[in-house]
Amino acid sequence: MQNDISLYKAFLEKEKLPLSYLSSAQKWFKPIIENITSHQNRAKHPLFIGINGCQGSGKSTLSAFLKFCLQQFHQQSVVVLSLDDFYLSKAERLLRSNTIHPLLKTRGVPGTHDTQLLSKVLTALANNEKVQLPRFDKSIDDQVAASDWKWSTSIVDTVIIEGWCWGTPAQNDDEIAMPINKLEEEQDKNAIWRRYVNQSLSTDYMPLYQFMHQWVFLRAPSFDSVYSWRCEQEHKLIQRNGATSATMTDQEIYAFIQYYQRLTEQSLCTLEQKCNWVFNLDNERNIIKSQYNA
């Protein structure tokens, strides 16, 4: 027991989390861990868990907590993937911005990820094959050199992949027509960008959802929460590292999150009945309710 406490404290310190996170995580996420371990006692291939949540909702922290518990207390080999690490290079996004639409220069939406690479990695993991795990460096807005990517182990028990639009279904054509914010109204007047994003989601991302065995949804109260959560993240980053060319002002954050608004609201409208585990958050990111859909 004393050793367990020491391990938990080390985890909290590494992730820069308050002690209160532990009691909340144990309360709400224990059933997920029990479900995973029960499955893996019978499985010959990895269990894939998809996690969806808007910016700042706690996807990365939840992924880290699940990995920590599964490795430390259940002797599992766990790989955590972030959709963010599969962004196209700066050069590739610039090419798409010049040939398809200028808004594709900015990473974030479907159509700015290397889905072929993602498919290759997921396939290799599903087949118990070692594979390099890509990394993206947001401080330089570009991919990390492939020579610096880490390798997975030959046998993986659980694969966790998290992303703000991971699991989100595409919209119908008639839903695309009307702009929903200033960005779309002023910079995508003919709906070229949002139609391309939606088509990319339908043809390149949704087929990959089939790899997932279970889904987890961290449900924000509304899209309005994204702005305050994203500002909080940025302020902490500036406090830790100082302001750089990669950090944003509150005004820049407000403009930036408009890229994410359409599909975040699509997730809020559609995923509650599609995911196995749904955790409803309040404005302070505390879980206030959960539901399990078998």
C-alpha positions as CSV (number, residue, x, y, z in Angstrom):
1,M,0.0,0.0,0.0
2,Q,2.8,2.4,0.9
3,N,4.5,1.7,-2.4
4,D,1.2,2.4,-4.2
5,I,1.0,5.8,-2.6
6,S,4.5,6.6,-3.6
7,L,3.8,5.6,-7.2
8,Y,0.6,7.8,-7.3
9,K,2.5,10.8,-5.8
10,A,5.2,10.4,-8.5
11,F,2.5,10.3,-11.2
12,L,0.8,13.5,-9.9
13,E,4.2,15.3,-9.6
14,K,5.2,14.3,-13.1
15,E,1.8,15.4,-14.6
16,K,1.7,18.5,-12.4
17,L,-1.7,17.5,-11.0
18,P,-3.2,18.3,-7.6
19,L,-3.8,15.6,-5.0
20,S,-7.6,16.1,-5.6
21,Y,-7.2,14.6,-9.1
22,L,-6.4,11.2,-7.7
23,S,-9.6,10.7,-5.7
24,S,-11.7,11.9,-8.7
25,A,-9.8,9.7,-11.2
26,Q,-10.1,6.6,-9.0
27,K,-13.8,7.3,-8.5
28,W,-14.7,7.8,-12.2
29,F,-12.2,5.9,-14.2
30,K,-11.8,2.7,-12.2
31,P,-14.6,1.0,-14.2
32,I,-12.6,1.7,-17.4
33,I,-9.5,0.1,-16.0
34,E,-11.4,-2.9,-14.7
35,N,-13.1,-3.3,-18.1
36,I,-9.8,-3.2,-20.0
37,T,-8.0,-5.7,-17.7
38,S,-11.0,-8.0,-17.9
39,H,-10.8,-8.0,-21.7
40,Q,-7.1,-8.4,-21.9
41,N,-7.2,-11.5,-19.7
42,R,-8.8,-13.2,-22.7
43,A,-7.3,-11.3,-25.7
44,K,-4.5,-12.2,-28.1
45,H,-4.5,-8.8,-29.7
46,P,-4.3,-5.2,-28.3
47,L,-7.5,-3.5,-27.1
48,F,-7.9,-0.1,-28.7
49,I,-9.5,2.7,-26.7
50,G,-10.5,6.0,-28.4
51,I,-10.8,9.2,-26.3
52,N,-12.7,12.3,-27.6
53,G,-12.9,15.6,-25.8
54,C,-12.6,19.3,-26.8
55,Q,-9.5,21.3,-26.2
56,G,-8.6,21.5,-22.6
57,S,-11.0,18.8,-21.5
58,G,-8.4,16.5,-20.0
59,K,-7.9,13.9,-22.7
60,S,-4.1,13.8,-22.4
61,T,-4.3,13.6,-18.6
62,L,-6.9,10.7,-18.7
63,S,-4.7,8.9,-21.2
64,A,-1.7,9.2,-19.0
65,F,-3.6,8.1,-15.9
66,L,-4.9,5.0,-17.7
67,K,-1.5,4.1,-18.9
68,F,0.0,4.6,-15.5
69,C,-2.5,2.4,-13.8
70,L,-2.4,-0.4,-16.4
71,Q,1.3,-0.5,-16.4
72,Q,2.0,-0.1,-12.7
73,F,-0.8,-2.2,-11.2
74,H,-1.7,-4.6,-14.0
75,Q,1.6,-5.2,-15.8
76,Q,0.3,-4.2,-19.2
77,S,2.3,-2.8,-22.1
78,V,0.4,0.4,-23.2
79,V,0.9,2.7,-26.1
80,V,-0.7,6.2,-26.0
81,L,-1.1,8.0,-29.3
82,S,-2.3,11.6,-29.8
83,L,-3.9,12.6,-33.0
84,D,-1.8,15.8,-32.7
85,D,1.3,13.8,-33.3
86,F,0.0,12.9,-36.8
87,Y,-0.2,16.5,-38.1
88,L,1.2,17.0,-41.6
89,S,4.5,18.8,-41.8
90,K,4.5,22.6,-42.2
91,A,5.5,22.2,-45.8
92,E,2.7,19.8,-46.6
93,R,0.1,22.0,-45.0
94,L,1.5,25.0,-46.9
95,L,1.1,23.1,-50.1
96,R,-2.6,22.3,-49.3
97,S,-3.2,25.9,-48.4
98,N,-1.9,27.0,-51.8
99,T,-3.8,24.4,-53.8
100,I,-7.0,23.8,-51.9
101,H,-7.7,26.6,-49.4
102,P,-5.6,29.1,-47.3
103,L,-7.1,28.0,-44.0
104,L,-5.5,24.5,-44.4
105,K,-2.1,26.1,-43.5
106,T,-3.3,26.0,-39.8
107,R,-3.1,22.6,-38.2
108,G,-6.1,21.2,-36.4
109,V,-9.0,20.1,-38.5
110,P,-9.4,16.9,-40.5
111,G,-7.3,17.3,-43.7
112,T,-4.3,18.5,-41.8
113,H,-3.2,15.0,-40.4
114,D,-1.3,12.3,-42.1
115,T,-4.0,9.7,-42.0
116,Q,-2.0,7.2,-44.1
117,L,0.7,7.2,-41.5
118,L,-1.9,6.8,-38.8
119,S,-3.4,3.9,-40.6
120,K,0.0,2.3,-40.9
121,V,0.7,2.7,-37.2
122,L,-2.7,1.4,-36.1
123,T,-2.4,-1.6,-38.4
124,A,1.0,-2.5,-37.1
125,L,-0.1,-2.3,-33.5
126,A,-3.2,-4.4,-34.2
127,N,-1.0,-7.1,-35.7
128,N,1.5,-7.1,-32.8
129,E,4.3,-5.6,-34.9
130,K,6.9,-3.1,-33.7
131,V,6.4,0.3,-35.3
132,Q,7.8,3.8,-34.9
133,L,5.5,6.3,-33.1
134,P,5.5,9.8,-34.7
135,R,5.9,13.0,-32.8
136,F,4.9,16.6,-33.6
137,D,6.6,19.6,-32.0
138,K,4.0,22.4,-31.5
139,S,6.8,24.9,-30.5
140,I,8.1,24.7,-34.1
141,D,4.7,23.8,-35.7
142,D,6.3,20.9,-37.5
143,Q,7.0,17.2,-37.3
144,V,9.9,15.8,-35.2
145,A,12.5,14.1,-37.4
146,A,11.6,10.5,-37.9
147,S,15.0,9.4,-36.6
148,D,13.9,10.7,-33.2
149,W,10.6,8.7,-33.1
150,K,10.4,6.0,-30.5
151,W,9.5,2.4,-31.3
152,S,6.6,0.5,-29.8
153,T,7.3,-2.8,-28.0
154,S,6.7,-6.0,-30.0
155,I,3.7,-6.9,-27.8
156,V,1.2,-4.3,-26.8
157,D,-1.8,-5.0,-24.6
158,T,-3.7,-1.7,-24.9
159,V,-3.6,1.2,-27.4
160,I,-5.1,4.5,-26.3
161,I,-5.6,7.2,-28.9
162,E,-6.9,10.6,-28.0
163,G,-8.0,13.5,-30.2
164,W,-10.4,16.5,-30.2
165,C,-12.2,15.1,-33.3
166,W,-11.3,11.4,-33.0
167,G,-14.6,9.5,-33.3
168,T,-16.6,12.5,-34.5
169,P,-18.9,11.7,-37.5
170,A,-19.0,13.9,-40.6
171,Q,-21.9,16.3,-41.1
172,N,-24.6,16.2,-43.8
173,D,-24.1,18.4,-46.8
174,D,-26.9,20.7,-45.8
175,E,-25.3,21.3,-42.4
176,I,-22.2,22.7,-44.1
177,A,-23.8,25.5,-46.1
178,M,-24.3,28.1,-43.3
179,P,-21.2,29.6,-41.6
180,I,-21.3,29.2,-37.8
181,N,-18.7,31.9,-36.8
182,K,-16.7,34.9,-38.1
183,L,-13.9,32.7,-39.4
184,E,-16.2,30.8,-41.7
185,E,-18.2,33.8,-42.7
186,E,-15.2,35.9,-43.7
187,Q,-12.5,33.5,-44.8
188,D,-14.6,30.6,-46.2
189,K,-17.4,32.4,-47.9
190,N,-17.9,29.7,-50.5
191,A,-17.6,26.8,-48.0
192,I,-14.7,25.3,-49.8
193,W,-12.6,24.8,-46.6
194,R,-15.4,23.3,-44.5
195,R,-16.5,21.0,-47.2
196,Y,-13.0,19.7,-47.7
197,V,-12.6,19.2,-44.0
198,N,-15.9,17.3,-43.8
199,Q,-15.1,15.2,-46.8
200,S,-11.6,14.4,-45.3
201,L,-13.4,13.4,-42.1
202,S,-15.7,11.1,-44.0
203,T,-13.2,9.4,-46.3
204,D,-9.9,9.4,-44.3
205,Y,-10.8,9.4,-40.6
206,M,-14.1,7.6,-40.1
207,P,-12.8,4.3,-41.7
208,L,-10.0,4.3,-39.0
209,Y,-12.5,4.4,-36.2
210,Q,-13.1,0.7,-36.9
211,F,-9.9,-0.1,-35.1
212,M,-11.4,1.1,-31.8
213,H,-13.0,-1.4,-29.5
214,Q,-14.2,1.1,-26.9
215,W,-14.8,4.9,-26.9
216,V,-14.5,7.4,-24.1
217,F,-16.1,10.9,-24.3
218,L,-15.2,13.8,-22.0
219,R,-18.2,16.0,-22.7
220,A,-17.9,19.7,-22.1
221,P,-21.0,21.7,-21.0
222,S,-20.8,23.7,-24.3
223,F,-18.3,25.1,-26.8
224,D,-18.1,28.2,-24.7
225,S,-16.0,26.3,-22.2
226,V,-13.3,25.7,-24.8
227,Y,-12.2,29.4,-24.8
228,S,-11.7,29.6,-21.0
229,W,-10.0,26.2,-20.8
230,R,-7.7,27.0,-23.8
231,C,-6.7,30.3,-22.2
232,E,-6.0,28.6,-18.9
233,Q,-3.7,26.1,-20.7
234,E,-1.9,28.9,-22.5
235,H,-1.4,31.0,-19.4
236,K,0.2,28.0,-17.6
237,L,2.5,27.4,-20.5
238,I,3.6,31.0,-20.5
239,Q,4.2,30.9,-16.7
240,R,6.3,27.8,-17.1
241,N,8.3,28.7,-20.3
242,G,7.7,32.4,-20.9
243,A,6.0,33.9,-23.9
244,T,7.4,32.7,-27.2
245,S,6.4,33.0,-30.9
246,A,4.5,29.7,-30.4
247,T,2.3,31.1,-27.5
248,M,-0.9,33.0,-28.1
249,T,-2.7,36.0,-26.6
250,D,-6.3,35.6,-25.4
251,Q,-7.5,37.3,-28.6
252,E,-5.4,34.9,-30.8
253,I,-6.9,32.0,-28.9
254,Y,-10.4,33.2,-29.5
255,A,-9.7,33.4,-33.3
256,F,-7.9,30.0,-33.2
257,I,-10.6,28.0,-31.6
258,Q,-13.1,29.0,-34.3
259,Y,-11.3,26.5,-36.5
260,Y,-12.5,23.8,-34.1
261,Q,-16.0,25.1,-33.4
262,R,-18.0,23.2,-36.0
263,L,-16.7,19.8,-35.3
264,T,-16.6,20.3,-31.5
265,E,-20.3,21.2,-31.6
266,Q,-20.9,18.2,-33.8
267,S,-19.2,16.0,-31.2
268,L,-21.4,17.5,-28.4
269,C,-24.5,16.7,-30.5
270,T,-23.7,13.2,-31.6
271,L,-21.2,11.3,-29.4
272,E,-23.2,10.9,-26.2
273,Q,-25.1,7.9,-27.6
274,K,-22.1,6.5,-29.6
275,C,-19.5,6.2,-26.9
276,N,-19.2,3.5,-24.3
277,W,-18.1,5.8,-21.5
278,V,-19.4,9.4,-21.3
279,F,-18.2,11.8,-18.6
280,N,-20.1,15.0,-18.3
281,L,-17.9,18.0,-17.2
282,D,-18.9,21.2,-15.5
283,N,-17.3,24.6,-16.4
284,E,-14.4,23.8,-14.0
285,R,-13.7,20.5,-15.8
286,N,-15.0,18.5,-12.8
287,I,-16.9,15.3,-13.7
288,I,-20.5,15.7,-12.5
289,K,-22.1,12.6,-14.1
290,S,-21.1,9.5,-16.0
291,Q,-22.9,6.9,-18.1
292,Y,-22.0,3.6,-19.6
293,N,-23.3,2.4,-22.9
294,A,-22.5,-1.2,-23.5
